[in-house]
């Protein structure tokens, strides 16, 4: 099973380019948009208690399409998003994920890692993998296949997939859905259950849906701008 990739073999010409669709906004509108988006994203929280309330497939499709607009190394777009709504498949994923999680909490993880997770209250039970209406398995395509069948190396795959995943989380949150980035390790069982080729490496199992009634989240804070940003400007 190969991944199709179109390769340009001729030098780029002016005909290969098009005008940039870009609107220069008044600065007050720019600030208003930036502030509104910040306020929206500040309400985003990772959730571990989901409702079984159905989510229309088209909302998931639109969010994945948004993720597909992300920048990527050489524009190779080395990602595959597998959206799972089938209860039987979700059950298989939960069983496999919990097996890895039991090994993780039972000794595979070091004390320092477990101490870091302690404030979040996580454990090996991953019932949300069945309860939530959608799971989105995010794969990175380590290589592609040219029309002649030769293997094509992909560049900056982890970085590209990470950026696209950020787009996806923001799109789902903007649509009014809650998410959780679940990363059982190892995740090779996703290739087997979902029938994905060896060229694809699973990175994240994103859980999406509505919060359960009365859902709570850990009381945590995010670092302020002064602790995460450095500005170097001309005097």
N, C-alpha and C positions, 0 to 999 in steps of 0.2 A: 504494500500500500504506500503510494508516494504522495508527496505534497507538491502540487503544481505551482511553478513559479515562472512568470514570463521574464525573459532576459533580453535587454536591449543590446544588440550587437553592432549598431551603427552609431556614429558620433551624433550627439545631440545637436539639433538645429533650432533656429528661432521658432519654427513651426511646432516644436515640442513644448513651448512655453505659452502661458496665457496670462492675461492681466490679473493682478492680485485684487480680490474682492475684499476691500478693507475700508471701513468708515472711521475717519478721525472724529472723535466725539469731543464736545466741549468738556473742559476739565471738571466742572461741577457735576456733569452727568457721569463722567468716569469715576469720580469719587463716590457718587451715590451708588453706582453699580458695584464697585469694589466693597463698599461697606455692607451692602445688602447681601452679597455673596458670603462675606465673612460671617455675618450674623447667621445666615442659613447653615453654614458648615460648623459653626460653634455648637449648634444643636445636635450635630451628628454624634452618636455614641455606638460603640460596638455592643451588640445585644446577644444574650444567650438564652432568652426565654421568648419564644415566638408563638404567635397564634397560628392555628391551622386555616385561618380565613384565606380563601383563594385570592390569588393575584392574577389579573389577566395576562396572558402570554404576550400581548402586544407591548405592554409596559416593559417587560424584560427584553424584548426584541429591540425596542427603541434605546434602552440603556446600553445594550451590547453594541448597537450601531454607533452610539456616541463613543464608546470605548475604542471602536475601530477607527476613529478620527485621530487618535493619538499619534504623535511623532514616533518614528522608529528608525533604527540604524539602516541606512541606505534605502529607506522606505520599503523594507522587505516585509513589514507587518507580520512578524513571526509569532503569531498568537492564534490560539483556537479556544473558543468559549463554548463549553458544552453545558446547556441548560437542562436540568433534570427536574421534571415534575412527576414522574412515574413513582408511585409509592413503593413498588417492589424494588426498583433500582435504588431508591433512597434508603430502603432498609438494608440492602446489601452494602451500600457505602457506609452506613452507620456501623454495621457489624465489623467491617474491616477497619474502620477508623478507630473504633473503641478498642479493638485488639492491640493496635499500635499505641494507643493512649495508655492502656493498662501497663504495657511494657515501659512506657516513658515514665509514668508516675511510680512504677514499681521498682525503679532502679536505673533505667537508662539515662535519665536526666541527673545532672549533678545537683548537689545541695544548693549551690548559688543560683542555679536556674529556677529550682523549685521555690527558693526564697523570693525571687523576683516575681514569681507568679502568685504567691500567697495572697497579696492584697486584692487580687482579682477574683479570688474564690473559685478558681477552675479545678476540675477533676476529670477523671476518665469517662464520666457519663456525658454522652453527646446526643441526648434525646432530640435536641433541636434539628439534627440532621434528618429526622423523620417528620417532625412537626411542621417545620417551615414549608411553605408551598413550593419554593424553588431553591435548588442548589445550582451554583454555576461553577463548574470545574474549569480552571484557567490553566491552559497548557502553553508552554513556550516551544516553538518549532526550532529545534537545534539545527536542522538543515532542511533544505527544500530539494525538489527534483526538477531539473530542467526538462523541456520538451523531448530532448534526446535521451532522457533517462539518467543522465549524470547527476551526481550529488552536488548541491550548491550550498556552500557554507553561509550561514546567517551570522550577522554581526550584532553585538550589543543586545543579545536576546534577553538576559535578565533585566537590563535597564529598560528596554522597550516594553516588556511585559509589565514591569512595575508601573511605568507611566500609564499604560492603558488600563491597568487595574485601578489606579487612582481616578481616572476619568469615569470608570464604571461605578465605583463607589459613590462619587459625587453625583452622577446621573441618577442612581437609584435613590439616594437621599433627597435629591431635588424633586423627584417624582412622588415623594411621600412614603418611601419604604425604609425599613431598618435593615441593617446588614451586619454580618460578622465575618471577619477574615479568619478562617479555620485552616491550620497548617499542621495536620498530623504528619509525623516523620517516622519512616519514609512513606511516600505516597504512591508507590508503584502500583498499588491495588487499583488506582483509578484508571490506569491504562488498560488493565485486564477487564474491569467491570464495564468500562465505557467503550471498549474496542478501539482505543487510540493506538497509533503506530509507535514504534520505537523512536522515531524521530522527534516525538513530542514528550516533553518533560513536564509533569504536573507541578505547578507552583503554589496555587492557592485553591481552596475550596470555599467559595463565597456563598454564604447563606443569606437569603433575601426573603422578606415578608413583612408582616405587621407585628408589632409587639403584642405579647400576651396581655390580657387584662391585668392591671396591677403590676406590670413588669417593673423591676428596679434594676439599677446599674450601680457599679461601685462609685463611691464618692471620690473622684479623682479630679485633678486639674491638669491643664496643659501649660507648658512653659510659656512665659510671656515673651513678647517680641525681643526684648533686650537680652534674652538668654539664647536665642536661636539665630539672630541675624547680626551681621557686621557690615557697616556701610563705610566705604572708602570713597570719599569725594574730594574734589579739588577745593583747596582753600579759597 
